[in-house]
Amino acid sequence: MSRFGPLVDIDTTAYLHDSAQIYGKVRLDAEVSVWPNVVIRAEAREVTIGRCSNLQDFVMIHVGAATDTQIGAYCSIAHRATVHGATLGDQCLVGINATLMDGVVLGENSIVAAHCVVPRNMRVPANSVVAGIPGKVIASRNNWVANRFNALLYARNAAAYRRGEHRAWDEASEPWQTETLAKLNVEFARIAAGFP
């Protein structure tokens, strides 16, 4: 039996650190990684975390008063960030200690800078960089490759941790990183050209 409640649905390929705390109605898709001291709470509504996304150390995920929290695929939520009743598209990166408030919609391939506070109900277009307090869009660029690479790096690290290996990012990983970035750049070029 799971140490979490009956409404917590965790894919068998997900990695959860022993200190993670999950309450309420929560779904973690394939290859999600949940790192030390993460808290996810959904006493009402629902939290969903998409494929290959990572919640790094001390992240807090909670539902809003009137909104679910939905994090897309290949997202990275960095250390001590808070996502509260917000919706994130695929391939997003939320920086260290950033906060996304109720009703925020963050478009795919976007970045929220460290320490940024994205205010309630802000709609952020796809391919944006958001920074400041309160958060404002300061640049527009497609971050698909960098953000997906970061998520894959964490997925690879989670697989290593599952095996008891805690040095997956040492010098021996450089060929994997170079090869993975090259593949992602080719894939992105095909997407940008309109190929499936």
Sequence and secondary structure as in RCSB ss.txt:
>XXXX:A:sequence
MSRFGPLVDIDTTAYLHDSAQIYGKVRLDAEVSVWPNVVIRAEAREVTIGRCSNLQDFVMIHVGAATDTQIGAYC
SIAHRATVHGATLGDQCLVGINATLMDGVVLGENSIVAAHCVVPRNMRVPANSVVAGIPGKVIASRNNWVANRFN
ALLYARNAAAYRRGEHRAWDEASEPWQTETLAKLNVEFARIAAGFP
>XXXX:A:secstr
  SS TTEEE TT EE TT EEEEEEEE TT EE TT EEEEEEEEEEE TT EE TT EEE  SS  EEE TT 
EE TT EEES EE SS EE TT EE TT EE TT EE TT EE TT EE TTEEEETTTTEEEEE   HHHHHHH
HHHHHHHHHHHHTT   TTSGGGHHHHHHHHHHHHHHHHHHHTT  
